[in-house]
Amino acid sequence: QVQLVESGGGLVQAGGSLRLSCAASGRTGSINALGWYRQVPGKERELVARIGDAVKTYYIDSVKGRFIISRDSAKNAVFLQMNNLRPEDTAVYYCGALIGVLTLWGQGTQVTVSS
């Protein structure tokens, strides 16, 4: 099995930055891709950014140019550098590991952006 632990969330003013980290442990060799997702109450969890083995990245339009996802394969970690944060980025952010057709989640970390 794979375990994911996120860290780095917090409260920041609009325009500020935060860096999220996710450490993966266990059978990490089974991970096809790692991603960051977010969820606000009453809405579905959405993919924010994803990075694959070939370091190919994907971002949703609303974070392009502001967020950067990176991966340290040696340390089985994935990061999300979030710059120029906006109040609408407020959410619980989850690290997700794609294994086959399944996605495993971490416990989530709260990001709150004040205006």
CORUR-V100053 format. One record per backbone hydrogen bond with DSSP energy under -0.5 kcal/mol. NH is the residue of the N-H (numbers start at 1). CO is the residue of the C=O. If there is no record, write none. Layout:
NH;CO  NH;CO
//
This chain:
3;25  5;23  7;21  10;110  12;112  14;114  15;85  16;13  18;82  20;80  21;7  22;78  23;5  24;22  24;76  25;3  27;1  28;26  30;27  31;28  32;98  33;98  34;51  35;96  36;49  37;94  38;46  39;92  43;40  46;38  48;36  49;36  50;58  51;34  52;56  53;32  55;52  58;50  60;48  63;60  64;60  64;61  66;63  67;63  68;81  70;79  72;77  73;71  75;72  76;72  76;73  77;72  78;22  79;70  80;20  81;68  82;18  82;80  83;66  83;81  84;15  85;16  89;86  90;87  91;111  92;39  93;91  93;109  94;37  96;35  97;104  98;33  98;96  99;97  99;102  100;98  102;99  104;97  106;95  109;93  111;91  112;10  114;12  114;112
//
